[in-house]
């Protein structure tokens, strides 16, 4: 099984090797590699090069009843104002980024299959709207994006510019949710679903067969998570805290540290079997603040949380009667 997974991943991402600015300059002549927040040794070339995984822009949308997608499949849902949209993961698993605009707000929908990280960002930076593409590089097994306007490189899981003129700049995160299309439709019967892109891809199939039950992450050389947590188990990240999904499954609802985390349904895992709709289901999560407002969160793999938040707090057990959430 491990051989099959690695073979499929290499087919998708191309030749693998350490990235080096000396070899990047011809492909990235407008990127300032003298500005960086990370050691270049942490960045791996895991893909077919710049834009080899084509990001999407200006997507079209259709009513839910016209979407020819199994209802158990996951979508990334976003609401801004009165507009509610669903971005099927069957498309994002092949494209990873969607540049869109909702109610006048330019947004970036992102999904990194190797970290199971789904984040939505505001594309406005210092009053300028930026568009994003895929570098083909990985850091801590997470996608490295770039913005077309400055050719700076960005870390998808945390929305931080790590190389180039924008280094140190954060993208503003927008609350979103990964859920089944069925749950999205039940909550938003008038919602819109992104239409299938005009690319030749095996939409509905998962090129990372069995990845979320693997023993180790792909193209990752960092430390494994503490507390005996399996590296490819899912955790719910809110800021620099992570709650193991297993704990939520046991409790159903968690209320602590100023948030409420609820299991509200199930969805097919996008990273299980070869056909997404046939995969085992995983919980759908909702996170709100004490006043019921939606909170920015991410359901990511445990190894990725530990890599990007090495000093992060692991919410392993319920607090005792005398504990005070900090």
C-alpha positions, -999 to 999 in steps of 0.1 A, spaced: 0 0 0 28 25 9 44 19 -25 11 25 -43 6 58 -24 41 71 -31 39 60 -68 7 79 -73 20 110 -55 51 111 -75 31 107 -107 10 137 -96 38 159 -84 66 149 -107 103 146 -98 111 152 -61 142 170 -48 155 197 -26 146 232 -38 175 257 -42 173 294 -52 203 289 -76 180 266 -97 148 287 -92 160 320 -107 153 311 -143 117 301 -134 112 329 -108 132 359 -121 109 383 -103 110 367 -69 134 383 -44 151 352 -28 172 375 -5 140 380 16 129 349 35 116 338 68 124 301 65 155 280 58 155 271 21 165 236 31 129 231 44 114 237 9 111 207 -14 104 206 -51 75 181 -51 57 192 -82 58 198 -119 69 233 -116 53 267 -115 16 265 -124 20 228 -132 -10 224 -108 -33 250 -124 -51 273 -100 -86 283 -110 -99 319 -114 -134 333 -122 -153 301 -115 -189 297 -126 -217 285 -102 -248 265 -106 -278 256 -84 -273 226 -61 -298 205 -81 -277 209 -112 -245 197 -96 -238 162 -107 -219 153 -75 -226 126 -49 -242 143 -19 -217 126 5 -187 143 -11 -170 172 8 -173 208 -2 -157 239 13 -185 263 21 -183 301 25 -208 327 33 -202 364 28 -233 386 31 -262 369 15 -241 348 -8 -234 312 1 -211 291 -21 -198 256 -21 -164 246 -37 -163 208 -42 -131 192 -30 -133 169 -60 -120 199 -80 -97 214 -54 -78 181 -49 -66 187 -85 -63 225 -86 -56 234 -49 -65 271 -53 -96 290 -65 -94 328 -70 -130 341 -67 -150 371 -55 -180 369 -32 -202 400 -26 -174 422 -37 -148 405 -15 -119 389 -34 -113 355 -18 -89 326 -22 -102 291 -16 -73 268 -8 -69 231 -1 -36 212 5 -43 174 1 -10 164 19 -20 183 50 -58 181 47 -57 219 52 -87 239 38 -83 277 43 -101 307 28 -84 340 26 -91 376 17 -69 384 -14 -66 421 -6 -32 432 6 -24 469 13 -54 479 -8 -43 458 -38 -62 426 -49 -38 398 -55 -42 365 -75 -26 333 -64 -11 302 -81 7 270 -71 45 270 -70 49 233 -71 70 235 -39 62 220 -5 73 230 30 64 206 59 45 187 32 22 218 28 16 236 -4 36 268 -11 15 293 -31 26 325 -48 10 357 -57 12 369 -93 16 406 -85 48 403 -64 59 367 -71 62 362 -34 58 327 -19 31 319 7 25 290 31 -10 277 26 -17 263 60 -10 296 78 -14 322 51 20 337 57 44 351 30 77 332 35 98 343 5 99 375 -15 88 411 -12 58 403 9 77 382 34 62 383 69 28 395 56 -3 375 67 -34 369 47 -67 376 65 -85 343 71 -123 341 64 -145 316 83 -153 285 62 -164 249 67 -157 216 50 -189 196 50 -209 172 28 -228 186 -1 -259 171 15 -254 191 47 -246 222 27 -278 218 7 -299 212 38 -287 245 54 -286 265 21 -312 252 -4 -306 283 -25 -268 280 -23 -246 279 -53 -220 252 -62 -189 257 -83 -193 243 -117 -169 217 -130 -137 233 -145 -129 230 -181 -99 208 -176 -92 172 -183 -90 157 -148 -104 126 -131 -128 147 -110 -144 126 -83 -113 104 -80 -86 107 -53 -50 104 -66 -38 101 -29 -53 66 -24 -52 56 13 -33 87 23 -52 95 55 -46 60 69 -8 61 61 18 57 88 39 87 78 32 118 57 47 122 23 77 144 18 80 153 55 112 152 75 100 169 107 92 156 141 61 135 147 33 148 170 36 143 207 13 124 231 13 93 208 -10 110 183 -9 94 149 6 119 124 -22 115 99 -50 117 124 -72 148 121 -71 176 146 -93 207 148 -70 238 149 -82 271 163 -54 295 164 -25 278 181 -46 251 198 -55 217 185 -82 193 196 -79 157 184 -108 146 163 -110 114 184 -118 135 214 -147 153 197 -161 119 185 -161 107 221 -177 138 235 -199 152 206 -195 187 218 -165 205 234 -168 238 251 -136 254 263 -109 280 256 -137 304 245 -150 282 216 -177 256 211 -167 227 188 -195 204 176 -198 173 154 -227 182 131 -226 155 104 -203 134 83 -187 136 49 -167 112 27 -129 115 32 -113 131 2 -81 112 9 -94 76 14 -104 54 -14 -98 60 -51 -134 71 -56 -141 99 -31 -178 91 -27 -169 55 -17 -146 65 11 -152 61 48 -169 90 64 -152 115 87 -169 140 111 -180 174 99 -171 201 125 -185 235 134 -166 259 156 -183 290 171 -174 316 197 -192 320 230 -217 344 213 -224 319 184 -202 337 158 -184 314 133 -147 311 141 -118 305 117 -106 270 121 -90 242 102 -93 204 103 -57 193 94 -34 164 100 -17 163 134 18 163 119 11 196 101 -2 213 132 30 202 151 52 214 122 37 249 120 29 253 157 57 236 175 48 255 207 11 250 201 -13 237 228 -27 202 225 -61 200 240 -59 163 248 -83 161 278 -111 181 293 -100 206 318 -105 198 355 -128 218 377 -100 240 388 -83 247 354 -87 281 338 -86 283 300 -60 307 290 
